[in-house]
Amino acid sequence: MEIFNGTQQAIANKINKTSTISNWRDWKWQLKNSISNIDQFEKLTGITFNADEKSQLKKTLEKFPLSITPYYASLISTENYQNDPVFKQSFANVHELHVLDTDLTDPLSEDKDSPEEGITHRYPDRVLFHVSNVCAMYCRHCTRKRKVGDIDFIPSKEQLQKGIEYIKNTPQVRDVLLSGGDPLMLPDSKIDWLLSELTAIPHVEVVRIGTRMPVVLPYRITDELVQILKKYQPLWINTHFNHPREMTASAKEAVRKLADGGFPVGNQTVLLANVNDCPRIMKKLVHKLVQNRVRPYYLYQCDLSEGLSHFRTPVGKGIEIMESLIGHTSGFSVPTYVIDAPGGGGKIPVMPNYIISWSTHKVVLRNYEGVITTYKEPDHYENKFCDRDCENCNLELNMEESDEMQSLGIEKLLADSNDSISLIPENNERHNRRDD
Ligand SMILES: *Cc1c(COP(=O)(O)O)cnc(C)c1O
């Protein structure tokens, strides 16, 4: 049991000779004693760097700040730290200063898709609401690396109010995703207030919280916090485990509290070179997640943000991992592998190919074992013309509240009710040459 092991006791005593287990398990004590510079890191972990390494690391920290909770630092295996997944995710690396020509400061164009400070509105029915600029631990692979921690910034009620107003005035938003930074860096009272405001908006059907607290500061998931969150169901929680080593006794306790609180808990993993780019590690991770009632949700291809080049893998590595999961293990253990499109196109799922060929009446497929099989399609299938007029439709699909939105994108090309036959990029030269 890890709960308060020898390493943790030793770190706690270096922070303060009189530290106890109850200090260690107090999330505010953990935050107050978080590691933010190299000397502190050396002192608490016993890992040391030479003068040359130190001066390089200091330069890195000037650009991208450091913050590691004593708890997360206690998971580093100090004998072999260079190869340690916790060390690599949390401690600065001089490669962060290597900026490639192809790196982008805002790869997901979150700023361009921001109609209001703190809001990213990219998809038709849901928004991302950045409610804090700080985290308990600054992930070295953070996609918002340039922004997060810049200025320690917890927005005031007035600032949050603007985002709330935007959501109030935008009736198509039915799903609000609280993100940051880490939303659970806010004090309980602010979280309580924010959720009460959001859930009072009639068109907001669900709220989600994206937080890495169960991984980097599991003691943040207190009984009091769970009692507050429980008032605002349906509330979904997504966390961010990247390696099986992170599923410690304390992390298990945190996710157990959330699952017992009745929240569906999901997990988003980032595919990281030399951290988890291995089918066996990934399989172990998803198994540990589902054992603890956490559903693998997304596996992300590492973004094109500045300073992440040493973490990126080819897309083929992700496909290889998906190949090793699909069919080989329980369907609910398999995340969706996505590439968040540079330029703000949103998440694009990618998968191995399972359809080998197709004729008018047969599909040829292959399974995970390499068995090739055929599916015979129906000889007769009467297509029902759909003009999106559900009122006059005789299908049982005729739904109450058929508030069908305009069809969009590829869906539009497939729809009967829309006569578009193609989607043409703006400024297509061939089209510009036409005179009509
Ligand atoms: C990821 C993301 C969402 C949520 O996407 P889901 O696929 O619904 O989880 C919403 N808005 C933005 C800007 C995002 O990046």
PDBQT file of the ligand as one rigid body, heavy atoms in Angstrom, charges set to zero:
ROOT
HETATM    1  C1  LIG A 501     -12.265  18.300 -27.013  1.00  0.00    +0.000 C 
HETATM    2  C2  LIG A 501     -13.095  19.471 -27.108  1.00  0.00    +0.000 A 
HETATM    3  C3  LIG A 501     -14.469  19.415 -26.828  1.00  0.00    +0.000 A 
HETATM    4  C4  LIG A 501     -15.157  18.143 -26.418  1.00  0.00    +0.000 C 
HETATM    5  O1  LIG A 501     -15.104  17.183 -27.426  1.00  0.00    +0.000 OA
HETATM    6  P1  LIG A 501     -15.796  15.778 -27.219  1.00  0.00    +0.000 P 
HETATM    7  O2  LIG A 501     -15.388  14.997 -28.434  1.00  0.00    +0.000 OA
HETATM    8  O3  LIG A 501     -17.265  16.030 -27.135  1.00  0.00    +0.000 OA
HETATM    9  O4  LIG A 501     -15.259  15.202 -25.953  1.00  0.00    +0.000 OA
HETATM   10  C5  LIG A 501     -15.200  20.568 -26.950  1.00  0.00    +0.000 A 
HETATM   11  N1  LIG A 501     -14.645  21.724 -27.335  1.00  0.00    +0.000 NA
HETATM   12  C6  LIG A 501     -13.334  21.806 -27.635  1.00  0.00    +0.000 A 
HETATM   13  C7  LIG A 501     -12.773  23.113 -28.066  1.00  0.00    +0.000 C 
HETATM   14  C8  LIG A 501     -12.509  20.690 -27.528  1.00  0.00    +0.000 A 
HETATM   15  O5  LIG A 501     -11.202  20.786 -27.802  1.00  0.00    +0.000 OA
ENDROOT
TORSDOF 0
